[in-house]
Amino acid sequence: MNKLRKRYKSQSEFRVAANNIVATINMRLAGGWTPFGESESSRYYTTIEEVVELYIKEKTKELLTCFEQLFCSF
């Protein structure tokens, strides 16, 4: 933060710039962007909603398999 702060002449200029950075990041996050999934190619971009749906589908399959094994064992 100190390196970034030194780029501005006054504290108020720094705060305005910092608020703009925060607002930009928040807009990107609201649009589905995730900093953990960044890559050079846009084809690897996956929204958080898609990731959650895939996770739920996978866990549902695992749960159904467990129930099938449980009922088949009796």
C-alpha positions in Angstrom: 0.0 0.0 0.0 2.8 2.4 0.8 4.2 2.1 -2.8 0.8 2.9 -4.2 0.3 5.8 -1.8 3.6 7.4 -2.8 2.3 7.8 -6.4 -0.2 10.4 -5.4 0.4 14.0 -4.3 -2.1 14.0 -1.5 -3.9 11.7 0.8 -7.3 12.7 -0.7 -6.1 11.8 -4.3 -5.0 8.4 -3.0 -8.3 7.8 -1.3 -10.2 8.6 -4.5 -8.0 6.3 -6.5 -8.3 3.5 -3.9 -12.1 3.9 -3.9 -12.2 3.6 -7.7 -10.1 0.4 -7.6 -12.4 -1.1 -4.9 -15.5 -0.1 -6.9 -14.1 -1.7 -10.1 -13.2 -4.9 -8.3 -16.7 -5.1 -6.7 -18.4 -4.6 -10.0 -16.3 -7.4 -11.5 -17.1 -9.7 -8.6 -20.8 -8.9 -8.9 -20.6 -9.9 -12.6 -19.3 -13.4 -11.7 -15.5 -12.7 -11.9 -13.3 -14.7 -9.6 -9.7 -13.8 -8.9 -8.9 -17.4 -8.4 -9.8 -18.5 -11.9 -7.9 -15.9 -13.9 -6.1 -17.2 -17.0 -4.9 -15.9 -20.3 -7.6 -17.6 -22.3 -11.2 -16.6 -21.9 -12.4 -20.1 -22.7 -11.3 -21.1 -19.2 -13.5 -18.5 -17.6 -16.2 -20.1 -15.5 -18.7 -18.1 -13.4 -19.2 -19.0 -9.8 -22.7 -20.0 -10.5 -21.5 -22.7 -12.9 -19.0 -23.9 -10.5 -21.6 -24.2 -7.7 -24.0 -26.1 -10.0 -21.3 -28.6 -11.0 -20.3 -29.1 -7.4 -23.9 -29.8 -6.4 -24.4 -32.2 -9.3 -21.3 -34.1 -8.3 -22.2 -34.3 -4.7 -25.7 -35.4 -5.5 -24.3 -38.3 -7.6 -22.1 -39.3 -4.8 -25.0 -39.2 -2.3 -27.2 -41.3 -4.6 -24.5 -43.8 -5.0 -24.1 -44.1 -1.2 -27.8 -44.6 -0.8 -27.9 -47.2 -3.5 -25.1 -49.1 -1.7 -26.9 -48.8 1.6 -30.2 -50.1 0.3 -28.6 -52.9 -1.7 -26.8 -54.2 1.3 -30.0 -55.0 3.2 
